[in-house]
């Protein structure tokens, strides 16, 4: 018997990791709401995914820190598709500076995007999931949700907070057929990481490859970038029936970090 397509929301979905996650769910036969601040990229990404996989995807340009927009998205999908089955909170960004020089506006912005925005989407999706008696919430954290590095105060604080939010939501929703887990990627080859490497190599006067191993891979067993598809595969599993008893977990996809 063919499974009914689920409705999946992925935020930050036009980026490297987000598009890989969106593609994996589309290939799995699900409908994917490709959500990104850049509406044109969201629409283009959704079109590419639909065209290349034969799956269903639609782009939504929106600010995930705006509660009104979040509420409207959930209401739209509930009205048009009957509910929301899977939420993947993936949107993120980075700023690097010593704590004494860290701009307060950047601190606020990073926490809004990577902690408050997931809270808002969960807040508005959970009532729908409770009515359905089913839901899968997946928060893309980071190995920095369990460890720290210098000069990343806001990013690390947000990711630690996201793991705490994950565990709290898991406890509150377990009796309603809902699971909530965090995925903790290691060093994934993304524009954000490449930009970070460029700054590190310039500061140290070394090549980007040397900076990669000196600053980012020295704690990692595999000594390589994690592939976006590896993150997507973990998300797909967490959303599956075989992971129905997995909740409140923070799962590392980090190459042994």
Phi, psi and omega per residue, in radians:
X1 nan 2.255 -3.094
X2 -1.265 2.334 3.140
X3 -1.297 2.442 3.077
X4 -1.181 2.340 3.124
X5 -1.033 2.359 3.067
X6 -1.527 2.808 3.058
X7 -1.785 2.115 -3.008
X8 -2.106 2.298 3.022
X9 -1.869 2.220 3.049
X10 -2.157 2.141 3.095
X11 -1.648 2.766 -3.043
X12 1.024 0.598 -2.905
X13 -1.437 -0.120 3.098
X14 -1.600 -0.109 3.117
X15 -1.475 -3.098 -3.034
X16 -1.062 -0.936 -3.116
X17 -1.262 -0.768 -3.116
X18 -1.065 -0.714 -3.141
X19 -1.218 -0.596 3.090
X20 -1.149 -0.717 3.097
X21 -1.130 -0.790 3.140
X22 -1.057 -0.763 -3.140
X23 -1.080 -0.736 -3.112
X24 -1.083 -0.742 3.137
X25 -1.216 -0.665 3.092
X26 -1.100 -0.749 3.106
X27 -1.116 -0.442 3.136
X28 -1.414 -0.040 3.113
X29 1.671 0.188 -3.122
X30 -1.675 2.761 2.975
X31 -1.522 2.297 -3.084
X32 -2.076 2.171 2.977
X33 -1.531 1.869 -3.094
X34 -1.522 1.767 -3.022
X35 -1.806 2.254 3.118
X36 -2.691 2.663 3.098
X37 -1.073 -0.618 3.102
X38 -1.519 1.755 -3.073
X39 -1.088 -0.656 3.130
X40 -1.133 -0.753 3.104
X41 -1.147 -0.665 3.121
X42 -1.076 -0.801 3.140
X43 -1.145 -0.742 3.130
X44 -1.138 -0.739 3.125
X45 -1.096 -0.785 3.128
X46 -1.076 -0.724 3.118
X47 -1.109 -0.734 3.116
X48 -1.112 -0.753 -3.137
X49 -1.102 -0.798 -3.141
X50 -1.089 -0.767 -3.098
X51 -1.186 -0.641 -3.054
X52 -1.529 -0.435 -3.097
X53 -1.873 -0.315 -3.030
X54 1.348 0.081 3.129
X55 -1.560 -3.121 -3.116
X56 -1.827 2.251 3.070
X57 -2.642 2.561 3.096
X58 -2.413 2.454 -3.114
X59 -1.572 2.478 3.105
X60 -2.343 1.991 3.071
X61 -1.523 2.087 -3.112
X62 -2.847 2.779 3.068
X63 -1.604 1.945 -3.051
X64 -1.235 -0.143 3.083
X65 -1.572 -0.042 -3.115
X66 -1.671 1.908 -3.059
X67 -1.092 -0.608 3.114
X68 -1.073 -0.755 -3.140
X69 -1.185 -0.674 3.101
X70 -1.082 -0.843 -3.141
X71 -1.034 -0.740 -3.114
X72 -1.149 -0.673 3.110
X73 -1.103 -0.839 -3.134
X74 -1.088 -0.728 3.112
X75 -1.114 -0.719 3.134
X76 -1.088 -0.842 -3.109
X77 -1.176 -0.617 3.102
X78 -1.153 -0.716 3.133
X79 -1.213 -0.771 -3.041
X80 -1.421 -0.556 -2.997
X81 -2.162 -0.015 3.043
X82 1.567 -0.046 3.120
X83 2.808 -3.042 3.051
X84 -2.302 2.122 -3.038
X85 -1.750 -0.677 -3.067
X86 -2.339 2.342 3.052
X87 -2.127 2.241 3.060
X88 -2.113 1.878 3.108
X89 -1.516 1.798 -3.012
X90 -2.091 -0.325 -3.030
X91 -1.001 2.383 -3.134
X92 -2.854 2.923 3.094
X93 -2.773 3.082 -3.034
X94 -2.434 2.641 2.929
X95 -2.556 2.346 -3.073
X96 -2.048 2.154 3.093
X97 -2.953 2.639 3.016
X98 -1.034 2.612 -3.037
X99 -1.008 -0.624 -3.114
X100 -1.258 -0.316 3.124
X101 -1.881 0.051 -3.045
X102 -1.250 2.083 -3.114
X103 -1.130 2.305 -3.101
X104 -1.071 -0.615 3.140
X105 -1.172 -0.588 3.092
X106 -1.238 -0.702 3.047
X107 -0.942 -0.906 -3.111
X108 -1.075 -0.714 -3.104
X109 -1.149 -0.794 -3.141
X110 -1.093 -0.754 3.124
X111 -1.177 -0.608 3.093
X112 -1.101 -0.779 -3.082
X113 -1.277 -0.693 -2.962
X114 -1.795 -0.110 3.097
X115 -2.269 -0.889 -3.141
X116 -1.186 -0.737 -3.138
X117 -1.062 -0.820 3.045
X118 -1.004 -0.731 3.084
X119 -0.987 -0.791 -3.101
X120 -1.113 -0.766 -3.127
X121 -1.186 -0.704 3.078
X122 -1.098 -0.792 -3.128
X123 -0.935 -0.734 -3.060
X124 -1.582 -0.360 3.113
X125 -1.472 -0.560 -3.054
X126 -1.039 -0.763 3.109
X127 -1.027 -0.648 3.099
X128 -1.151 -0.786 3.141
X129 -1.111 -0.669 3.112
X130 -1.089 -0.736 3.118
X131 -1.112 -0.605 3.130
X132 -1.313 -0.468 -3.000
X133 1.307 0.395 -3.121
X134 -2.776 2.469 3.026
X135 -3.057 2.614 3.073
X136 -2.278 2.092 3.113
X137 -2.000 2.181 -3.098
X138 -2.231 2.085 3.139
X139 -1.845 2.155 3.114
X140 -1.461 1.797 3.126
X141 -1.629 -2.144 -3.098
X142 -3.126 2.809 2.964
X143 -1.015 -0.363 3.077
X144 -1.340 0.093 2.941
X145 -1.471 -0.120 3.125
X146 -2.313 -0.048 3.115
X147 -2.509 -3.032 -3.114
X148 -2.503 2.764 3.016
X149 -2.413 2.689 3.141
X150 -1.182 2.691 2.980
X151 1.281 0.240 -3.129
X152 -2.226 0.771 -2.993
X153 -0.969 -0.814 -3.069
X154 -1.247 -0.791 -3.122
X155 -1.036 -0.830 -3.087
X156 -1.210 -0.680 3.092
X157 -1.105 -0.736 3.133
X158 -1.124 -0.759 -3.099
X159 -1.218 -0.668 3.022
X160 -1.069 -0.762 3.123
X161 -1.104 -0.645 -3.133
X162 -1.141 -0.646 3.076
X163 -1.142 -0.714 3.077
X164 -1.099 -0.732 3.087
X165 -1.071 -0.745 3.134
X166 -0.984 -0.844 -3.088
X167 -1.188 -0.620 3.108
X168 -1.168 -0.825 -3.134
X169 -1.114 -0.656 3.109
X170 -1.025 -0.744 3.131
X171 -1.169 -0.669 -3.077
X172 -1.301 -0.417 -2.989
X173 -1.993 -0.031 -3.005
X174 -1.016 -0.597 -3.083
X175 -1.403 0.027 -3.090
X176 -1.969 0.282 3.140
X177 1.321 0.345 -3.102
X178 -1.954 2.377 2.990
X179 -2.017 2.662 3.108
X180 -2.442 2.081 -3.098
X181 -2.367 2.802 3.055
X182 -2.001 2.481 3.007
X183 -1.874 2.327 -3.050
X184 -2.050 1.528 3.136
X185 -1.188 2.679 2.953
X186 -1.576 -2.385 -3.071
X187 -1.478 1.852 3.117
X188 -1.778 2.463 -3.120
X189 -1.318 1.654 -3.133
X190 -2.282 2.849 3.057
X191 -0.996 -0.606 3.120
X192 -1.072 -0.780 -3.139
X193 -1.232 -0.698 3.121
X194 -1.078 -0.672 3.111
X195 -1.150 -0.701 3.092
X196 -1.107 -0.744 3.128
X197 -1.087 -0.707 3.138
X198 -1.048 -0.755 -3.141
X199 -1.180 -0.692 3.134
X200 -1.166 -0.713 -3.131
X201 -1.177 -0.667 3.107
X202 -1.157 -0.701 -3.124
X203 -1.166 -0.629 -3.088
X204 -1.621 -0.222 -3.083
X205 1.207 0.613 3.131
X206 -2.235 2.999 3.138
X207 -1.273 2.837 3.105
X208 -1.117 -0.614 3.122
X209 -1.133 -0.726 3.100
X210 -1.155 -0.688 3.119
X211 -1.137 -0.631 3.114
X212 -1.008 -0.832 -3.085
X213 -1.365 -0.570 -3.134
X214 -1.227 -0.775 -2.980
X215 -1.793 -0.538 -2.957
X216 -1.987 -0.538 -3.061
X217 -1.878 0.020 -3.057
X218 -1.176 -0.410 3.123
X219 -1.682 -0.053 -2.988
X220 -1.762 2.386 -3.067
X221 -1.252 -0.713 -3.044
X222 -1.316 -0.409 3.117
X223 1.019 0.786 3.076
X224 -2.695 2.850 3.013
X225 -1.107 2.543 2.959
X226 -1.450 2.400 3.140
X227 -1.408 2.446 3.074
X228 -0.947 -0.609 -3.139
X229 -1.126 -0.445 3.106
X230 -1.267 -0.616 3.044
X231 -1.175 -0.775 -3.140
X232 -1.057 -0.700 -3.140
X233 -1.086 -0.684 3.106
X234 -1.148 -0.723 3.111
X235 -1.085 -0.754 -3.135
X236 -1.062 -0.731 3.121
X237 -1.145 -0.782 -3.131
X238 -1.081 -0.465 3.127
X239 -1.513 -0.056 -3.055
X240 -1.573 2.903 3.103
X241 -1.171 -0.474 -3.130
X242 -1.215 -0.241 3.098
X243 -1.893 0.370 -3.060
X244 -1.089 -0.420 -3.133
X245 -1.710 0.112 3.135
X246 -1.732 1.970 3.102
X247 -2.664 2.617 -3.111
X248 1.306 0.266 -3.080
X249 -1.722 2.672 3.003
X250 -2.093 1.815 -2.966
X251 -1.755 2.128 3.136
X252 -1.392 2.269 2.939
X253 -2.125 1.314 -2.843
X254 -2.275 0.049 -3.128
X255 1.251 0.430 3.105
X256 1.571 0.542 3.116
X257 -1.531 nan nan
